[in-house]
Amino acid sequence: MPNPTVPNSAPATRPSKLSRSLKPFRKNWELYVIISPVILYYIIFEYFPMYGVQIAFKNFIATKGIWGSPWVGFRHFERFFDSYYFWRLIKNTLGISLYQLAVGFPAPIILALMINEVRMKYFRKFVQTVTYAPHFLSTVVLVGMLLMFLSPQSGLVNQIIVFFGGEPIAFMSEPKWFKTIYVLSGVWQQMGWSSIIYLAALAGIDPQLHEAAKVDGATRLQRIWHVNLPGILPTIVILLILNVGSIMGVGFEKVFLMQNSLNMEASDVIATYVYRSGILGAQYSFSAAVGLFNAVINFILLVLVNFTARKLNETSLW
């Protein structure tokens, strides 16, 4: 019989909501310490500088600073939309990006499927080494190689054309060749490196699926189509979303190095226009407005493609 003079023990207190929220952090604090430099990098160099985007809506005056410069609203955006260069920039930027997506995106997938079918160990390593190597060339070196190989006077390509009775072609000066040279050189440089992630996805496919397909009499091409491709489809969808999400973000460095006054009609993109107007022309507010427009379009495309992929394939970034 319990002693009535002894008070009952106090009920166990439930942990607070804050304590429950911090429990995963306390449990895996080592992982958060490891990733903290990356988080700090993005906060300091990516998110914190975003406060400067407001100069796109101001008439930025260096002596007054960002906060002291007067607001002008959407004046810079209207100026860009009404400018002579607007449609040329949009056409060139989208043209290069869509061309690159159509040619450059399937190339590493096809290469990965081909390498995956190679059974000779040393030949497979040789092919991988040869296709990976161009990735480590700098953009400056790559463009220098293009200038040498495509030179109308001494370039190897033009010497072959002349040998077969043709006329030399000024590839780097004619606007109609710019997009093709830009895209194909990029495919050559990045195809092998980009295939690594697909090879990793192919390595994760259950070998029993291939064994079952062989028992059913499937040929090698049928196994590639019905086993390998469905196995790496989620990876393909994720990378496609990321590629479409940056479709307006044609890189500056390579375009700028390949650009000259003769091919400007086909090579002038938003990135080079921002450089000319912002850095060379000191029109900081105007160039910030152009860059912000470009970023907003990329963000909208990313959200739309991600939404579509989630509805159609149930695979998405979020």
C-alpha positions as CSV (number, residue, x, y, z in Angstrom):
1,M,0.0,0.0,0.0
2,P,1.5,3.4,-1.0
3,N,2.5,5.8,1.7
4,P,0.2,8.8,1.4
5,T,2.8,11.1,2.8
6,V,5.2,10.5,-0.2
7,P,4.3,12.8,-3.1
8,N,3.9,11.2,-6.6
9,S,6.9,11.7,-9.0
10,A,6.5,14.6,-11.4
11,P,5.3,13.7,-14.9
12,A,8.1,13.7,-17.6
13,T,8.2,17.0,-19.4
14,R,7.8,16.9,-23.1
15,P,10.7,18.4,-25.0
16,S,10.0,21.8,-26.5
17,K,9.4,22.4,-30.1
18,L,12.8,24.1,-30.4
19,S,14.5,21.2,-28.8
20,R,12.8,18.7,-31.2
21,S,13.8,20.9,-34.2
22,L,17.5,21.0,-33.1
23,K,17.7,17.2,-32.4
24,P,18.8,16.3,-36.0
25,F,21.5,19.0,-35.8
26,R,22.8,17.7,-32.5
27,K,22.7,14.1,-33.7
28,N,24.6,14.8,-37.0
29,W,26.6,17.9,-35.9
30,E,29.8,16.5,-37.6
31,L,28.2,16.5,-41.0
32,Y,26.9,20.1,-40.5
33,V,30.4,21.2,-39.5
34,I,31.9,19.7,-42.7
35,I,29.3,21.4,-44.9
36,S,29.4,24.7,-43.1
37,P,32.2,26.2,-45.3
38,V,30.1,25.6,-48.4
39,I,27.1,27.2,-46.8
40,L,29.2,30.2,-45.7
41,Y,30.6,30.5,-49.2
42,Y,27.1,30.8,-50.8
43,I,25.8,33.1,-48.1
44,I,28.8,35.5,-48.4
45,F,29.5,35.4,-52.1
46,E,26.1,34.5,-53.6
47,Y,23.2,35.6,-51.4
48,F,24.6,38.6,-49.5
49,P,25.6,40.5,-52.8
50,M,22.0,40.2,-54.0
51,Y,21.2,43.4,-52.1
52,G,23.0,45.2,-55.0
53,V,20.3,44.1,-57.4
54,Q,18.3,47.1,-56.4
55,I,20.6,49.3,-58.6
56,A,18.6,47.9,-61.6
57,F,15.8,50.1,-60.4
58,K,17.9,53.1,-59.6
59,N,20.1,55.6,-61.4
60,F,23.3,54.5,-59.7
61,I,25.7,57.3,-58.8
62,A,29.0,56.0,-57.4
63,T,29.5,59.0,-55.1
64,K,26.0,58.5,-53.5
65,G,26.3,54.7,-53.2
66,I,23.6,52.2,-53.7
67,W,21.2,53.4,-51.0
68,G,21.7,57.1,-51.8
69,S,21.1,56.8,-55.6
70,P,17.6,57.9,-56.8
71,W,14.9,55.4,-57.8
72,V,13.9,55.3,-61.5
73,G,11.6,52.2,-61.4
74,F,11.5,50.2,-64.6
75,R,13.1,52.8,-66.8
76,H,16.2,50.7,-67.5
77,F,14.1,47.7,-68.4
78,E,12.0,49.7,-70.8
79,R,15.1,51.1,-72.4
80,F,16.4,47.6,-73.0
81,F,13.1,46.3,-74.4
82,D,13.0,49.2,-76.8
83,S,16.6,49.1,-77.9
84,Y,17.8,48.0,-81.3
85,Y,19.8,45.1,-79.8
86,F,17.0,43.5,-77.8
87,W,15.7,41.0,-80.4
88,R,19.2,40.3,-81.7
89,L,20.4,39.4,-78.3
90,I,17.4,37.2,-77.5
91,K,17.7,35.5,-80.9
92,N,21.4,34.8,-80.5
93,T,21.2,33.7,-76.9
94,L,18.2,31.4,-77.4
95,G,19.7,30.1,-80.7
96,I,23.0,29.1,-79.2
97,S,21.4,27.6,-76.1
98,L,18.8,25.6,-78.0
99,Y,21.4,24.4,-80.5
100,Q,23.6,23.4,-77.6
101,L,20.8,21.6,-75.8
102,A,19.7,19.7,-78.9
103,V,23.2,18.5,-79.8
104,G,25.2,18.7,-76.6
105,F,22.6,17.1,-74.2
106,P,22.2,13.7,-75.9
107,A,25.9,13.3,-76.8
108,P,27.2,12.3,-73.3
109,I,24.2,9.9,-72.9
110,I,25.0,8.1,-76.1
111,L,28.7,8.1,-75.3
112,A,28.0,6.6,-71.8
113,L,25.8,3.9,-73.3
114,M,28.5,3.0,-75.8
115,I,31.3,2.9,-73.2
116,N,29.1,0.8,-70.9
117,E,28.9,-1.8,-73.6
118,V,32.7,-2.1,-74.1
119,R,33.9,-5.3,-72.5
120,M,37.7,-4.9,-73.2
121,K,39.0,-3.3,-70.0
122,Y,42.0,-1.5,-71.4
123,F,40.2,-0.2,-74.5
124,R,37.5,1.1,-72.3
125,K,40.0,3.0,-70.1
126,F,41.7,4.4,-73.2
127,V,38.4,5.7,-74.6
128,Q,37.5,7.3,-71.3
129,T,40.9,9.0,-70.9
130,V,40.8,10.4,-74.5
131,T,37.2,11.7,-74.1
132,Y,37.8,13.1,-70.6
133,A,41.0,15.0,-71.5
134,P,39.5,18.0,-73.4
135,H,37.6,19.0,-70.3
136,F,40.8,20.0,-68.6
137,L,41.7,22.5,-71.4
138,S,41.1,26.1,-70.5
139,T,38.7,28.1,-72.6
140,V,41.5,30.3,-73.8
141,V,43.5,27.2,-75.1
142,L,40.4,25.8,-76.8
143,V,39.7,29.0,-78.7
144,G,43.3,29.3,-79.6
145,M,43.1,25.8,-81.1
146,L,40.0,26.8,-83.0
147,L,41.8,29.8,-84.5
148,M,44.7,27.7,-85.6
149,F,42.8,24.8,-87.1
150,L,40.2,27.0,-88.8
151,S,42.6,29.7,-90.1
152,P,41.9,30.5,-93.8
153,Q,45.6,30.6,-94.6
154,S,47.3,27.9,-92.6
155,G,44.4,26.0,-90.8
156,L,44.3,22.2,-91.2
157,V,40.6,22.2,-92.0
158,N,41.0,24.7,-94.9
159,Q,44.1,22.9,-96.2
160,I,41.9,19.8,-96.5
161,I,39.2,21.7,-98.2
162,V,41.7,23.2,-100.7
163,F,43.2,19.7,-101.3
164,F,39.9,18.5,-102.5
165,G,39.4,21.5,-104.8
166,G,37.4,23.8,-102.6
167,E,37.8,27.4,-101.6
168,P,39.1,28.4,-98.1
169,I,36.4,29.4,-95.7
170,A,36.8,32.1,-93.0
171,F,35.0,30.1,-90.4
172,M,35.7,32.6,-87.5
173,S,34.6,35.6,-89.5
174,E,31.4,34.5,-91.1
175,P,28.4,34.8,-88.8
176,K,26.7,31.7,-90.2
177,W,29.4,29.4,-88.9
178,F,29.6,30.9,-85.4
179,K,26.9,28.9,-83.6
180,T,28.0,25.6,-85.2
181,I,31.7,26.1,-84.2
182,Y,30.7,27.2,-80.7
183,V,28.4,24.2,-80.1
184,L,30.5,21.5,-81.7
185,S,33.7,22.6,-79.9
186,G,31.8,22.6,-76.6
187,V,30.4,19.1,-77.3
188,W,33.9,17.9,-78.0
189,Q,35.3,19.4,-74.8
190,Q,32.6,18.4,-72.4
191,M,31.0,15.2,-73.8
192,G,33.4,12.8,-72.1
193,W,33.3,14.5,-68.7
194,S,29.5,14.9,-68.7
195,S,29.2,11.1,-69.4
196,I,30.6,10.3,-66.0
197,I,27.4,10.8,-64.2
198,Y,25.5,8.6,-66.7
199,L,28.1,5.9,-66.3
200,A,27.6,6.0,-62.6
201,A,23.9,5.7,-63.1
202,L,24.4,2.7,-65.4
203,A,26.6,1.0,-62.8
204,G,23.7,1.2,-60.4
205,I,21.3,-0.9,-62.6
206,D,20.6,-4.3,-61.3
207,P,22.5,-6.9,-63.4
208,Q,19.6,-9.4,-62.9
209,L,17.5,-7.2,-65.2
210,H,20.0,-7.8,-68.0
211,E,20.2,-11.5,-67.2
212,A,16.4,-11.8,-67.3
213,A,16.4,-9.9,-70.6
214,K,19.0,-12.3,-72.1
215,V,16.9,-15.3,-71.0
216,D,13.9,-13.7,-72.8
217,G,16.0,-13.4,-76.0
218,A,16.6,-9.7,-76.0
219,T,19.4,-8.4,-78.2
220,R,22.0,-5.9,-76.9
221,L,20.1,-3.0,-78.5
222,Q,16.9,-4.1,-77.0
223,R,18.5,-4.3,-73.5
224,I,20.0,-0.8,-74.0
225,W,16.5,0.5,-74.9
226,H,14.4,-1.4,-72.4
227,V,16.8,-1.7,-69.4
228,N,19.6,0.9,-69.5
229,L,17.6,3.9,-70.7
230,P,14.8,3.4,-68.2
231,G,17.4,2.9,-65.5
232,I,19.1,6.2,-66.1
233,L,15.9,8.1,-67.0
234,P,15.6,9.9,-63.6
235,T,19.2,11.2,-64.0
236,I,18.5,12.4,-67.5
237,V,15.4,14.2,-66.4
238,I,17.2,16.0,-63.5
239,L,20.1,17.1,-65.8
240,L,17.6,18.2,-68.4
241,I,15.8,20.4,-65.9
242,L,19.1,22.0,-64.9
243,N,20.1,22.6,-68.5
244,V,16.8,24.2,-69.4
245,G,16.9,26.3,-66.3
246,S,20.1,27.9,-67.6
247,I,19.1,28.2,-71.2
248,M,19.5,32.0,-71.2
249,G,22.8,31.7,-69.5
250,V,25.2,31.4,-72.4
251,G,28.7,31.6,-71.0
252,F,30.6,34.9,-71.5
253,E,34.2,33.8,-71.8
254,K,34.1,31.5,-74.8
255,V,31.7,33.8,-76.7
256,F,33.8,36.8,-76.0
257,L,37.1,35.1,-77.1
258,M,35.5,33.9,-80.4
259,Q,33.7,37.2,-81.0
260,N,35.0,39.8,-83.5
261,S,33.5,42.7,-85.4
262,L,32.7,40.5,-88.5
263,N,30.7,37.8,-86.6
264,M,29.0,40.2,-84.2
265,E,25.7,39.7,-85.8
266,A,25.6,36.0,-84.7
267,S,27.8,36.2,-81.6
268,D,26.4,39.1,-79.6
269,V,24.6,37.6,-76.6
270,I,23.2,39.0,-73.4
271,A,26.4,38.3,-71.4
272,T,28.7,40.2,-73.9
273,Y,26.2,43.0,-74.1
274,V,26.2,43.4,-70.3
275,Y,30.0,43.5,-70.4
276,R,30.0,46.2,-73.0
277,S,27.4,48.3,-71.4
278,G,28.3,47.8,-67.8
279,I,32.1,47.4,-67.7
280,L,33.2,49.3,-70.8
281,G,30.3,51.8,-70.9
282,A,30.0,52.3,-67.1
283,Q,26.2,52.0,-67.3
284,Y,26.0,50.0,-64.1
285,S,22.2,50.3,-63.5
286,F,21.3,49.5,-67.1
287,S,23.6,46.4,-67.2
288,A,22.2,45.3,-63.9
289,A,18.7,45.5,-65.3
290,V,19.7,43.4,-68.3
291,G,21.3,40.8,-66.1
292,L,18.3,40.7,-63.8
293,F,16.0,40.2,-66.7
294,N,18.1,37.3,-67.8
295,A,18.1,35.7,-64.4
296,V,14.4,36.0,-64.0
297,I,13.7,34.3,-67.3
298,N,16.1,31.5,-66.3
299,F,14.3,31.1,-63.0
300,I,10.8,31.0,-64.6
301,L,12.0,28.4,-67.1
302,L,13.5,26.3,-64.3
303,V,10.2,26.3,-62.3
304,L,8.1,25.5,-65.4
305,V,10.3,22.6,-66.6
306,N,10.5,21.2,-63.0
307,F,6.7,21.4,-62.7
308,T,6.2,19.7,-66.1
309,A,8.7,16.9,-65.3
310,R,7.1,16.3,-61.9
311,K,3.7,15.9,-63.6
312,L,4.8,13.7,-66.5
313,N,7.6,11.6,-64.9
314,E,7.3,12.1,-61.1
315,T,11.0,13.1,-61.2
316,S,12.0,16.7,-60.3
317,L,14.3,18.8,-58.3
318,W,11.7,19.6,-55.7
